[in-house]
């Protein structure tokens, strides 16, 4: 039983690792394509927006889901802001 759990944990870690590598690879490819297609001013604007989106995403991922679980009367708006 312990070996089965260990194997599942290792497989889960590997899948998470490859998912993260895939996300980063796609992000790099999209950035290179946008850098080639857009003017430098437009690409800079998109880069600044991506920074703010990343910050907002880190706030959303940092604890809003657990706060929603603890909230007694969660509304649909609360649920949508967590996703």
Secondary structure, 3 states (H helix, E strand, C coil): CHHHHHHHHHHHHHHHHHHHHHHHHHHHHHHHHHHHHCCHHHHHHHHHHHHHHHHHHHHHHCCHHHHHHHCCCCCHHHHHHHC
